[in-house]
Amino acid sequence: MRLKELRISRGVSQLKLALDLNMNQNSISRYETGSRQADYETLIAFAEYFNVSIDYLLERTDNPTFLAK
């Protein structure tokens, strides 16, 4: 998942991201290292926070924008 890449490029610490999304910093760390998988609600929260698509977060596309069908 591109979470760490997005977080660092936006200048957001793990703690700030955790606080903004009402999560635990340890959970953010585990999502970034891949030792924990995000559920749908968490993926949506990350996508909305960084204004990217879930497919971009999951590295299914290199296009961060939402695609209209």
MOPAC internal coordinates of N, CA, C and O (Angstrom, degrees):
PM7 1SCF
backbone

  N    0.0000 0     0.00 0     0.00 0    0    0    0
  C    1.4453 1     0.00 0     0.00 0    1    0    0
  C    1.5279 1   108.54 1     0.00 0    2    1    0
  O    1.2310 1   120.88 1   -33.72 1    3    2    1
  N    1.3084 1   115.92 1   146.28 1    3    2    1
  C    1.4604 1   122.51 1  -177.44 1    5    3    2
  C    1.5261 1   113.33 1   -86.11 1    6    5    3
  O    1.2310 1   119.73 1  -163.69 1    7    6    5
  N    1.2744 1   118.11 1    16.31 1    7    6    5
  C    1.4591 1   120.94 1  -174.48 1    9    7    6
  C    1.5217 1   112.29 1   -57.18 1   10    9    7
  O    1.2310 1   119.96 1   130.35 1   11   10    9
  N    1.3106 1   117.69 1   -49.65 1   11   10    9
  C    1.4638 1   120.95 1  -177.66 1   13   11   10
  C    1.5253 1   110.84 1   -62.51 1   14   13   11
  O    1.2310 1   120.70 1   136.21 1   15   14   13
  N    1.3175 1   116.27 1   -43.79 1   15   14   13
  C    1.4627 1   121.44 1   178.83 1   17   15   14
  C    1.5343 1   111.04 1   -58.25 1   18   17   15
  O    1.2310 1   120.42 1   133.27 1   19   18   17
  N    1.3218 1   116.80 1   -46.73 1   19   18   17
  C    1.4619 1   121.22 1   178.62 1   21   19   18
  C    1.5190 1   111.44 1   -64.39 1   22   21   19
  O    1.2310 1   120.98 1   134.33 1   23   22   21
  N    1.3098 1   115.72 1   -45.67 1   23   22   21
  C    1.4658 1   120.47 1  -177.93 1   25   23   22
  C    1.5294 1   110.84 1   -59.59 1   26   25   23
  O    1.2310 1   120.57 1   132.41 1   27   26   25
  N    1.3176 1   116.52 1   -47.59 1   27   26   25
  C    1.4665 1   120.48 1  -178.10 1   29   27   26
  C    1.5276 1   110.85 1   -67.52 1   30   29   27
  O    1.2310 1   120.17 1   137.73 1   31   30   29
  N    1.3311 1   117.28 1   -42.27 1   31   30   29
  C    1.4711 1   120.03 1  -178.74 1   33   31   30
  C    1.5291 1   111.88 1   -64.27 1   34   33   31
  O    1.2310 1   120.31 1   154.63 1   35   34   33
  N    1.3198 1   117.01 1   -25.37 1   35   34   33
  C    1.4703 1   120.99 1   178.87 1   37   35   34
  C    1.5311 1   112.24 1   -94.68 1   38   37   35
  O    1.2310 1   120.51 1   179.34 1   39   38   37
  N    1.3290 1   116.63 1    -0.66 1   39   38   37
  C    1.4556 1   120.12 1   178.32 1   41   39   38
  C    1.5114 1   114.18 1    70.56 1   42   41   39
  O    1.2310 1   120.53 1  -146.84 1   43   42   41
  N    1.3277 1   116.59 1    33.16 1   43   42   41
  C    1.4671 1   122.09 1  -178.03 1   45   43   42
  C    1.5302 1   108.61 1  -108.10 1   46   45   43
  O    1.2310 1   120.59 1   -50.32 1   47   46   45
  N    1.3172 1   116.47 1   129.68 1   47   46   45
  C    1.4670 1   120.35 1   177.29 1   49   47   46
  C    1.5267 1   109.87 1   -78.77 1   50   49   47
  O    1.2310 1   120.99 1   -18.25 1   51   50   49
  N    1.3143 1   115.72 1   161.75 1   51   50   49
  C    1.4671 1   119.72 1   175.05 1   53   51   50
  C    1.5192 1   110.40 1   -58.59 1   54   53   51
  O    1.2310 1   120.66 1   139.28 1   55   54   53
  N    1.3146 1   116.34 1   -40.72 1   55   54   53
  C    1.4617 1   120.26 1  -178.49 1   57   55   54
  C    1.5286 1   111.08 1   -64.69 1   58   57   55
  O    1.2310 1   120.04 1   135.38 1   59   58   57
  N    1.3345 1   117.53 1   -44.62 1   59   58   57
  C    1.4709 1   120.14 1   179.52 1   61   59   58
  C    1.5224 1   110.53 1   -63.00 1   62   61   59
  O    1.2310 1   120.29 1   135.67 1   63   62   61
  N    1.3229 1   117.06 1   -44.33 1   63   62   61
  C    1.4568 1   120.16 1   178.71 1   65   63   62
  C    1.5264 1   110.43 1   -60.14 1   66   65   63
  O    1.2310 1   120.85 1   134.82 1   67   66   65
  N    1.3163 1   115.97 1   -45.18 1   67   66   65
  C    1.4650 1   120.56 1   179.23 1   69   67   66
  C    1.5324 1   111.12 1   -60.80 1   70   69   67
  O    1.2310 1   120.34 1   134.64 1   71   70   69
  N    1.3135 1   116.95 1   -45.36 1   71   70   69
  C    1.4620 1   120.35 1   179.78 1   73   71   70
  C    1.5297 1   111.74 1   -65.49 1   74   73   71
  O    1.2310 1   120.61 1   136.95 1   75   74   73
  N    1.3403 1   116.45 1   -43.05 1   75   74   73
  C    1.4641 1   120.38 1  -179.17 1   77   75   74
  C    1.5178 1   112.12 1   -63.47 1   78   77   75
  O    1.2310 1   120.38 1   147.00 1   79   78   77
  N    1.3416 1   116.88 1   -33.00 1   79   78   77
  C    1.4599 1   120.93 1  -177.68 1   81   79   78
  C    1.5283 1   113.16 1  -102.81 1   82   81   79
  O    1.2310 1   121.06 1  -169.88 1   83   82   81
  N    1.3374 1   115.57 1    10.12 1   83   82   81
  C    1.4665 1   121.03 1   179.03 1   85   83   82
  C    1.5273 1   111.43 1    55.80 1   86   85   83
  O    1.2310 1   121.54 1  -131.29 1   87   86   85
  N    1.3347 1   114.67 1    48.71 1   87   86   85
  C    1.4587 1   122.04 1   179.34 1   89   87   86
  C    1.5231 1   109.01 1  -124.05 1   90   89   87
  O    1.2310 1   121.43 1    -0.39 1   91   90   89
  N    1.3061 1   114.86 1   179.61 1   91   90   89
  C    1.4424 1   122.74 1   177.93 1   93   91   90
  C    1.5257 1   109.00 1   -98.50 1   94   93   91
  O    1.2310 1   119.80 1   -40.52 1   95   94   93
  N    1.3337 1   117.99 1   139.48 1   95   94   93
  C    1.4610 1   121.11 1   179.73 1   97   95   94
  C    1.5283 1   111.71 1   -59.36 1   98   97   95
  O    1.2310 1   120.11 1   143.92 1   99   98   97
  N    1.3096 1   117.39 1   -36.08 1   99   98   97
  C    1.4607 1   120.39 1   178.42 1  101   99   98
  C    1.5273 1   111.40 1   -62.60 1  102  101   99
  O    1.2310 1   120.33 1   144.08 1  103  102  101
  N    1.3097 1   116.97 1   -35.92 1  103  102  101
  C    1.4688 1   120.39 1   177.27 1  105  103  102
  C    1.5231 1   110.49 1   -64.76 1  106  105  103
  O    1.2310 1   120.35 1   136.55 1  107  106  105
  N    1.3267 1   116.94 1   -43.45 1  107  106  105
  C    1.4628 1   120.83 1   177.95 1  109  107  106
  C    1.5196 1   109.67 1   -58.54 1  110  109  107
  O    1.2310 1   120.37 1   134.38 1  111  110  109
  N    1.3170 1   116.90 1   -45.62 1  111  110  109
  C    1.4639 1   121.43 1   179.07 1  113  111  110
  C    1.5205 1   111.03 1   -59.47 1  114  113  111
  O    1.2310 1   120.35 1   136.53 1  115  114  113
  N    1.3102 1   116.94 1   -43.47 1  115  114  113
  C    1.4714 1   120.80 1  -179.30 1  117  115  114
  C    1.5263 1   111.94 1   -67.61 1  118  117  115
  O    1.2310 1   120.04 1   143.46 1  119  118  117
  N    1.3397 1   117.53 1   -36.54 1  119  118  117
  C    1.4630 1   119.96 1   175.41 1  121  119  118
  C    1.5326 1   109.47 1   -63.16 1  122  121  119
  O    1.2310 1   120.72 1   137.90 1  123  122  121
  N    1.3245 1   116.23 1   -42.10 1  123  122  121
  C    1.4646 1   120.36 1  -177.99 1  125  123  122
  C    1.5220 1   112.81 1   -67.24 1  126  125  123
  O    1.2310 1   119.86 1   144.68 1  127  126  125
  N    1.2916 1   117.87 1   -35.32 1  127  126  125
  C    1.4669 1   120.26 1  -179.33 1  129  127  126
  C    1.5232 1   112.74 1   -86.30 1  130  129  127
  O    1.2310 1   120.57 1   169.35 1  131  130  129
  N    1.3181 1   116.52 1   -10.65 1  131  130  129
  C    1.4548 1   120.25 1   179.93 1  133  131  130
  C    1.5114 1   113.83 1    84.67 1  134  133  131
  O    1.2310 1   120.05 1  -172.76 1  135  134  133
  N    1.3188 1   117.51 1     7.24 1  135  134  133
  C    1.4626 1   119.42 1   178.45 1  137  135  134
  C    1.5293 1   111.75 1   -81.24 1  138  137  135
  O    1.2310 1   120.87 1   172.72 1  139  138  137
  N    1.3370 1   115.95 1    -7.28 1  139  138  137
  C    1.4641 1   121.28 1   175.83 1  141  139  138
  C    1.5173 1   108.68 1  -139.78 1  142  141  139
  O    1.2310 1   120.52 1   -41.51 1  143  142  141
  N    1.3341 1   116.62 1   138.49 1  143  142  141
  C    1.4621 1   122.14 1   178.54 1  145  143  142
  C    1.5263 1   109.88 1   -96.94 1  146  145  143
  O    1.2310 1   120.94 1   -44.66 1  147  146  145
  N    1.3255 1   115.80 1   135.34 1  147  146  145
  C    1.4604 1   120.67 1   178.72 1  149  147  146
  C    1.5234 1   110.63 1   -77.47 1  150  149  147
  O    1.2310 1   120.43 1   -40.80 1  151  150  149
  N    1.3291 1   116.78 1   139.20 1  151  150  149
  C    1.4596 1   120.72 1   174.47 1  153  151  150
  C    1.5389 1   108.71 1   -80.83 1  154  153  151
  O    1.2310 1   120.57 1    -3.29 1  155  154  153
  N    1.3320 1   116.52 1   176.71 1  155  154  153
  C    1.4578 1   120.44 1  -176.54 1  157  155  154
  C    1.5243 1   112.81 1   -58.77 1  158  157  155
  O    1.2310 1   120.32 1   135.03 1  159  158  157
  N    1.3102 1   117.00 1   -44.97 1  159  158  157
  C    1.4661 1   120.25 1  -178.73 1  161  159  158
  C    1.5180 1   111.37 1   -62.05 1  162  161  159
  O    1.2310 1   120.59 1   141.09 1  163  162  161
  N    1.3172 1   116.47 1   -38.91 1  163  162  161
  C    1.4646 1   120.77 1   179.72 1  165  163  162
  C    1.5189 1   110.55 1   -69.67 1  166  165  163
  O    1.2310 1   120.08 1   138.10 1  167  166  165
  N    1.3276 1   117.45 1   -41.90 1  167  166  165
  C    1.4624 1   120.43 1   176.94 1  169  167  166
  C    1.5273 1   111.01 1   -60.12 1  170  169  167
  O    1.2310 1   120.74 1   137.62 1  171  170  169
  N    1.3228 1   116.19 1   -42.38 1  171  170  169
  C    1.4619 1   120.02 1   178.06 1  173  171  170
  C    1.5274 1   110.20 1   -62.70 1  174  173  171
  O    1.2310 1   120.09 1   136.99 1  175  174  173
  N    1.3151 1   117.44 1   -43.01 1  175  174  173
  C    1.4639 1   121.19 1   179.47 1  177  175  174
  C    1.5303 1   111.06 1   -61.05 1  178  177  175
  O    1.2310 1   120.13 1   135.70 1  179  178  177
  N    1.3308 1   117.36 1   -44.30 1  179  178  177
  C    1.4694 1   121.02 1   178.38 1  181  179  178
  C    1.5248 1   110.53 1   -63.79 1  182  181  179
  O    1.2310 1   120.18 1   134.90 1  183  182  181
  N    1.3223 1   117.25 1   -45.10 1  183  182  181
  C    1.4635 1   121.59 1  -178.74 1  185  183  182
  C    1.5281 1   110.79 1   -62.08 1  186  185  183
  O    1.2310 1   120.37 1   136.30 1  187  186  185
  N    1.3157 1   116.90 1   -43.70 1  187  186  185
  C    1.4600 1   120.22 1   179.02 1  189  187  186
  C    1.5251 1   111.66 1   -67.65 1  190  189  187
  O    1.2310 1   120.37 1   139.98 1  191  190  189
  N    1.3058 1   116.89 1   -40.02 1  191  190  189
  C    1.4716 1   121.52 1  -179.45 1  193  191  190
  C    1.5252 1   110.89 1   -60.91 1  194  193  191
  O    1.2310 1   120.52 1   134.94 1  195  194  193
  N    1.3255 1   116.62 1   -45.06 1  195  194  193
  C    1.4629 1   121.25 1  -177.06 1  197  195  194
  C    1.5321 1   112.83 1   -95.67 1  198  197  195
  O    1.2310 1   120.30 1  -179.56 1  199  198  197
  N    1.3438 1   117.02 1     0.44 1  199  198  197
  C    1.4503 1   122.72 1   178.83 1  201  199  198
  C    1.5314 1   112.12 1    55.45 1  202  201  199
  O    1.2310 1   121.33 1  -130.46 1  203  202  201
  N    1.3206 1   115.07 1    49.54 1  203  202  201
  C    1.4670 1   122.29 1   176.94 1  205  203  202
  C    1.5278 1   108.28 1  -131.39 1  206  205  203
  O    1.2310 1   121.15 1   -12.20 1  207  206  205
  N    1.3149 1   115.40 1   167.80 1  207  206  205
  C    1.4611 1   119.27 1   177.91 1  209  207  206
  C    1.5284 1   110.31 1   -80.94 1  210  209  207
  O    1.2310 1   120.89 1   -22.58 1  211  210  209
  N    1.3034 1   115.90 1   157.42 1  211  210  209
  C    1.4633 1   120.59 1   175.93 1  213  211  210
  C    1.5250 1   109.88 1   -65.12 1  214  213  211
  O    1.2310 1   120.07 1   143.78 1  215  214  213
  N    1.3227 1   117.47 1   -36.22 1  215  214  213
  C    1.4634 1   119.92 1   176.89 1  217  215  214
  C    1.5273 1   110.92 1   -60.02 1  218  217  215
  O    1.2310 1   120.26 1   142.52 1  219  218  217
  N    1.3170 1   117.11 1   -37.48 1  219  218  217
  C    1.4618 1   120.23 1   177.45 1  221  219  218
  C    1.5311 1   110.33 1   -66.07 1  222  221  219
  O    1.2310 1   120.52 1   135.75 1  223  222  221
  N    1.3205 1   116.61 1   -44.25 1  223  222  221
  C    1.4669 1   120.61 1   177.59 1  225  223  222
  C    1.5227 1   111.51 1   -57.47 1  226  225  223
  O    1.2310 1   120.80 1   139.82 1  227  226  225
  N    1.3237 1   116.08 1   -40.18 1  227  226  225
  C    1.4619 1   121.55 1  -176.13 1  229  227  226
  C    1.5308 1   112.85 1   -87.76 1  230  229  227
  O    1.2310 1   120.84 1  -173.32 1  231  230  229
  N    1.3428 1   116.00 1     6.68 1  231  230  229
  C    1.4640 1   122.77 1   177.73 1  233  231  230
  C    1.5289 1   112.98 1    62.89 1  234  233  231
  O    1.2310 1   120.98 1  -149.61 1  235  234  233
  N    1.3245 1   115.74 1    30.39 1  235  234  233
  C    1.4685 1   120.46 1   176.00 1  237  235  234
  C    1.5215 1   110.82 1   -86.83 1  238  237  235
  O    1.2310 1   120.54 1   165.72 1  239  238  237
  N    1.3328 1   116.57 1   -14.28 1  239  238  237
  C    1.4590 1   122.96 1   177.07 1  241  239  238
  C    1.5233 1   108.46 1  -149.84 1  242  241  239
  O    1.2310 1   120.88 1   -22.58 1  243  242  241
  N    1.3179 1   115.92 1   157.42 1  243  242  241
  C    1.4578 1   120.83 1   174.78 1  245  243  242
  C    1.5198 1   111.31 1   -97.35 1  246  245  243
  O    1.2310 1   120.69 1  -178.78 1  247  246  245
  N    1.3278 1   116.28 1     1.22 1  247  246  245
  C    1.4564 1   122.09 1   178.88 1  249  247  246
  C    1.5262 1   108.40 1   -94.49 1  250  249  247
  O    1.2310 1   119.72 1   -67.56 1  251  250  249
  N    1.3350 1   118.14 1   112.44 1  251  250  249
  C    1.4740 1   120.27 1  -176.73 1  253  251  250
  C    1.5218 1   114.76 1   -74.74 1  254  253  251
  O    1.2310 1   119.97 1   168.48 1  255  254  253
  N    1.3245 1   117.67 1   -11.52 1  255  254  253
  C    1.4719 1   119.52 1  -175.60 1  257  255  254
  C    1.5204 1   110.66 1   -85.12 1  258  257  255
  O    1.2310 1   121.99 1   -19.06 1  259  258  257
  N    1.3105 1   113.80 1   160.94 1  259  258  257
  C    1.4632 1   121.03 1   176.77 1  261  259  258
  C    1.5146 1   108.71 1   -74.39 1  262  261  259
  O    1.2310 1   120.55 1   -39.12 1  263  262  261
  N    1.2943 1   116.56 1   140.88 1  263  262  261
  C    1.4623 1   121.15 1   179.24 1  265  263  262
  C    1.5235 1   109.38 1  -104.33 1  266  265  263
  O    1.2310 1   120.83 1   -55.18 1  267  266  265
  N    1.3240 1   116.02 1   124.82 1  267  266  265
  C    1.4598 1   120.67 1   177.58 1  269  267  266
  C    1.5086 1   109.48 1   -84.92 1  270  269  267
  O    1.2310 1   120.99 1   -38.77 1  271  270  269
  N    1.3066 1   115.72 1   141.23 1  271  270  269
  C    1.4713 1   119.90 1   179.09 1  273  271  270
  C    1.4951 1   110.86 1  -107.37 1  274  273  271
  O    1.2310 1   120.10 1   180.00 1  275  274  273

